[in-house]
Amino acid sequence: MNSIPPVVRHPRFAAALLILAAVPLFSQTLPDLNVLLVNVEARLAAGFAYKNWTASATSTETKCDRHGAVDKVTVVKKFVRVTNGDRDEDILKAIETADGKRTDVTRETAEKARRQWAKARERRAAGGRQSGVLDLDEILPFAAKKRPFYSFKLRPAEGEGGRKLAVLEAAAKEKDSKFWNGIYTIDPVTFDIVKAEVRPSDNPTFVRELWAEADIALLDGKHLFIVHTKMKVDGGFLFIKNVRMLVEDVYTDVKILN
């Protein structure tokens, strides 16, 4: 029997062989790019095919001054109810912290939310879209009619517990605020999007910075739900009105009612 060369028996060399051997095996788990795009589009349509749900939510709004220092933080606890696509919120508690002072602003926040979602329902009834929520149809590039406007790159990745994932980079071919560049973490077996990080390929007028990210969870083995979002906007016209804000939403106790 031939003896094993000493260099092969070296632990560092053996470890390197294991790493090199694992790379092509993992790469082979990635589907063809076009196959992935078509299946992700179908999975999104099926996973978000519901119009009625409820959830508890915590929204944290951080406003900053022109130097980037935190000026005010508002934390809102609420119960969210969506019926036939129309959203409503019951504000349970709202606390504003500014200059080291905590103020209960529940009543004002509840009234503001009531007006906001009433107007949103009116716009939706008139055929417009409901603002105040992430519009997946607007930012995602997976629909067949939108794919020609993007370039895609696919690479393998690894998630928690060694979960095999794929990372898809989508870059708009044209610089325009209606197109969003994105990095999407995808399960290459189920085609579920696990995480999305997006920003417009060109910022809207008077906006210096705008980006959003979302974590998407699988519920009841069937439905997809955005359980965590974070969005930053920095913009304004000269010194008349400037907005420097980070908004983070966390959803729990989600119930799909369809």
C-alpha positions as CSV (number, residue, x, y, z in Angstrom):
1,M,0.0,0.0,0.0
2,N,1.4,3.4,-0.9
3,S,2.2,5.6,2.0
4,I,0.6,9.1,2.4
5,P,3.2,11.8,1.6
6,P,4.2,13.8,4.7
7,V,2.9,17.1,3.2
8,V,-0.6,15.7,2.8
9,R,-0.6,14.5,6.4
10,H,0.1,18.1,7.6
11,P,-3.0,19.5,9.3
12,R,-2.9,22.8,7.5
13,F,-2.6,21.2,4.1
14,A,-5.5,18.9,5.0
15,A,-7.7,21.8,6.1
16,A,-6.9,23.7,2.9
17,L,-8.0,20.6,0.9
18,L,-11.3,20.5,2.8
19,I,-12.0,24.2,2.1
20,L,-11.1,23.8,-1.6
21,A,-13.3,20.8,-1.9
22,A,-16.3,22.5,-0.3
23,V,-16.3,25.5,-2.7
24,P,-17.3,23.7,-5.9
25,L,-19.9,21.6,-4.0
26,F,-21.5,24.8,-2.6
27,S,-21.3,26.5,-6.0
28,Q,-23.2,23.6,-7.6
29,T,-26.1,24.2,-5.3
30,L,-26.7,27.6,-6.9
31,P,-29.4,27.5,-9.6
32,D,-29.1,29.1,-13.0
33,L,-29.5,32.9,-12.7
34,N,-32.6,33.0,-15.0
35,V,-34.1,30.1,-13.2
36,L,-33.6,31.8,-9.9
37,L,-35.2,35.1,-11.1
38,V,-38.3,33.4,-12.5
39,N,-38.7,31.3,-9.3
40,V,-38.2,34.2,-6.9
41,E,-40.9,36.2,-8.8
42,A,-43.3,33.3,-8.4
43,R,-42.4,32.8,-4.8
44,L,-43.0,36.4,-3.9
45,A,-46.4,36.3,-5.6
46,A,-47.4,33.2,-3.6
47,G,-45.7,34.2,-0.3
48,F,-47.4,37.7,-0.2
49,A,-50.8,36.6,-1.5
50,Y,-52.7,37.8,1.5
51,K,-54.5,41.1,2.2
52,N,-55.5,40.6,5.8
53,W,-53.2,40.5,8.8
54,T,-52.5,41.8,12.3
55,A,-49.3,42.4,14.2
56,S,-47.8,44.2,17.2
57,A,-45.1,46.6,16.2
58,T,-42.5,48.9,17.6
59,S,-41.4,51.9,15.6
60,T,-38.3,53.9,16.5
61,E,-37.8,57.2,14.7
62,T,-34.4,58.9,15.2
63,K,-34.1,62.5,14.0
64,C,-30.6,64.1,13.7
65,D,-29.3,67.6,13.4
66,R,-27.3,68.9,10.4
67,H,-24.1,67.6,12.0
68,G,-25.5,64.1,12.3
69,A,-26.0,64.2,16.1
70,V,-29.1,62.7,17.5
71,D,-31.7,65.4,18.1
72,K,-34.8,63.4,19.1
73,V,-35.9,59.8,19.4
74,T,-39.5,58.7,19.3
75,V,-40.5,55.1,20.2
76,V,-44.0,54.0,19.3
77,K,-45.8,50.8,20.4
78,K,-48.7,50.0,18.2
79,F,-51.1,47.4,17.0
80,V,-51.3,47.1,13.2
81,R,-54.4,45.9,11.3
82,V,-54.6,45.4,7.6
83,T,-58.0,44.6,6.0
84,N,-58.3,44.0,2.3
85,G,-55.0,45.8,1.9
86,D,-56.0,48.9,3.9
87,R,-53.8,49.6,6.9
88,D,-54.8,51.0,10.2
89,E,-52.9,51.5,13.4
90,D,-53.9,51.6,17.1
91,I,-51.2,53.7,18.9
92,L,-50.7,52.1,22.3
93,K,-47.8,54.2,23.6
94,A,-45.5,56.8,22.2
95,I,-42.5,58.3,24.1
96,E,-40.3,61.1,22.8
97,T,-36.8,61.7,24.1
98,A,-35.1,65.0,23.5
99,D,-32.4,66.9,25.4
100,G,-32.5,64.1,28.0
101,K,-36.2,64.6,28.7
102,R,-38.9,61.9,28.1
103,T,-42.3,63.1,27.0
104,D,-45.5,61.0,26.5
105,V,-46.8,61.9,23.0
106,T,-49.3,59.1,22.7
107,R,-52.3,61.3,22.0
108,E,-50.6,63.4,19.4
109,T,-49.1,60.4,17.7
110,A,-52.4,58.6,17.6
111,E,-54.1,61.6,16.0
112,K,-51.4,61.9,13.4
113,A,-51.6,58.2,12.6
114,R,-55.4,58.4,12.2
115,R,-55.1,61.2,9.7
116,Q,-52.2,59.6,7.8
117,W,-54.0,56.3,7.3
118,A,-57.3,57.9,6.5
119,K,-55.6,59.8,3.7
120,A,-53.8,56.7,2.6
121,R,-57.2,54.8,2.3
122,E,-58.6,57.7,0.2
123,R,-55.6,57.6,-2.1
124,R,-55.9,53.9,-2.5
125,A,-59.6,54.1,-3.2
126,A,-58.9,56.7,-5.9
127,G,-56.5,54.2,-7.6
128,G,-53.2,55.5,-6.0
129,R,-50.8,53.5,-3.9
130,Q,-50.9,53.6,-0.1
131,S,-47.9,55.5,1.2
132,G,-46.1,54.9,4.5
133,V,-45.2,51.3,3.8
134,L,-42.5,49.6,1.7
135,D,-43.9,49.0,-1.7
136,L,-42.3,45.8,-2.9
137,D,-43.7,46.2,-6.5
138,E,-41.8,49.5,-6.7
139,I,-38.4,48.5,-5.4
140,L,-38.0,44.8,-6.3
141,P,-36.5,43.9,-9.8
142,F,-37.8,40.4,-10.1
143,A,-41.0,41.0,-12.3
144,A,-40.5,39.9,-15.9
145,K,-41.2,43.4,-17.1
146,K,-38.5,44.9,-14.8
147,R,-35.7,42.4,-15.3
148,P,-34.4,43.9,-18.6
149,F,-33.6,47.1,-16.8
150,Y,-31.1,45.5,-14.4
151,S,-27.8,43.6,-14.4
152,F,-27.6,40.7,-12.0
153,K,-24.7,38.9,-10.3
154,L,-25.1,35.8,-8.2
155,R,-22.7,34.3,-5.6
156,P,-22.9,31.8,-2.8
157,A,-23.1,32.7,0.9
158,E,-23.6,31.1,4.2
159,G,-26.1,32.0,6.9
160,E,-26.6,31.1,10.5
161,G,-26.0,27.5,11.4
162,G,-24.3,26.8,8.1
163,R,-27.4,27.5,6.0
164,K,-26.6,27.6,2.3
165,L,-27.8,30.9,0.8
166,A,-27.3,32.9,-2.4
167,V,-26.6,36.6,-2.7
168,L,-28.0,38.4,-5.7
169,E,-26.8,41.8,-6.6
170,A,-29.1,43.8,-8.8
171,A,-27.8,47.0,-10.5
172,A,-30.0,49.3,-12.5
173,K,-28.7,49.9,-16.0
174,E,-30.0,53.5,-15.8
175,K,-29.5,56.1,-13.1
176,D,-33.1,57.0,-12.1
177,S,-34.9,57.3,-8.8
178,K,-37.5,54.9,-10.0
179,F,-34.9,52.1,-10.2
180,W,-33.5,50.6,-7.0
181,N,-30.1,48.9,-6.7
182,G,-30.3,46.0,-4.3
183,I,-28.5,43.2,-2.6
184,Y,-30.8,40.2,-1.9
185,T,-30.1,37.2,0.3
186,I,-32.0,34.2,-1.1
187,D,-32.6,30.6,-0.1
188,P,-31.6,28.8,-3.4
189,V,-33.8,25.8,-2.6
190,T,-37.1,27.5,-1.6
191,F,-36.4,30.8,-3.4
192,D,-37.5,32.8,-0.3
193,I,-35.9,36.2,0.0
194,V,-34.4,36.3,3.5
195,K,-33.0,39.9,3.5
196,A,-33.1,42.8,1.1
197,E,-30.9,45.9,1.1
198,V,-31.9,48.6,-1.5
199,R,-31.2,52.2,-2.5
200,P,-32.3,54.2,-5.5
201,S,-29.8,54.1,-8.4
202,D,-30.1,57.9,-8.4
203,N,-31.4,59.9,-5.4
204,P,-34.6,61.9,-5.8
205,T,-34.4,65.6,-6.1
206,F,-33.1,67.3,-2.9
207,V,-32.3,63.9,-1.3
208,R,-28.6,63.3,-0.3
209,E,-29.0,59.8,1.0
210,L,-31.8,57.2,0.9
211,W,-31.6,53.5,1.7
212,A,-33.8,50.7,3.2
213,E,-33.3,47.2,4.4
214,A,-35.8,44.5,5.3
215,D,-35.7,41.1,7.0
216,I,-38.3,38.7,5.6
217,A,-39.5,35.6,7.6
218,L,-41.4,32.5,6.6
219,L,-44.6,32.1,8.6
220,D,-46.7,28.9,8.9
221,G,-44.5,27.3,6.3
222,K,-46.2,29.2,3.5
223,H,-46.5,33.0,3.9
224,L,-43.7,35.6,3.7
225,F,-43.7,38.6,6.0
226,I,-41.4,41.6,6.5
227,V,-40.7,41.4,10.2
228,H,-38.0,44.1,10.4
229,T,-37.4,47.2,8.3
230,K,-34.9,50.1,8.6
231,M,-34.9,53.2,6.4
232,K,-32.7,56.3,6.3
233,V,-33.4,59.5,4.5
234,D,-31.2,62.6,4.5
235,G,-32.4,65.5,2.3
236,G,-33.9,69.0,2.1
237,F,-33.9,72.2,0.1
238,L,-31.1,74.5,1.2
239,F,-31.9,75.5,4.8
240,I,-35.6,75.8,4.4
241,K,-36.5,72.2,5.4
242,N,-34.1,69.4,6.1
243,V,-34.9,65.8,7.1
244,R,-32.3,63.6,8.6
245,M,-34.1,60.6,9.9
246,L,-33.7,56.9,10.6
247,V,-36.8,54.8,11.1
248,E,-36.8,51.2,12.3
249,D,-39.9,49.0,12.6
250,V,-40.0,45.5,14.3
251,Y,-43.1,43.3,13.9
252,T,-44.1,40.5,16.3
253,D,-47.2,38.3,17.0
254,V,-48.0,38.3,13.3
255,K,-51.3,36.7,12.3
256,I,-52.2,36.1,8.7
257,L,-56.0,36.2,8.6
258,N,-56.8,35.1,5.0
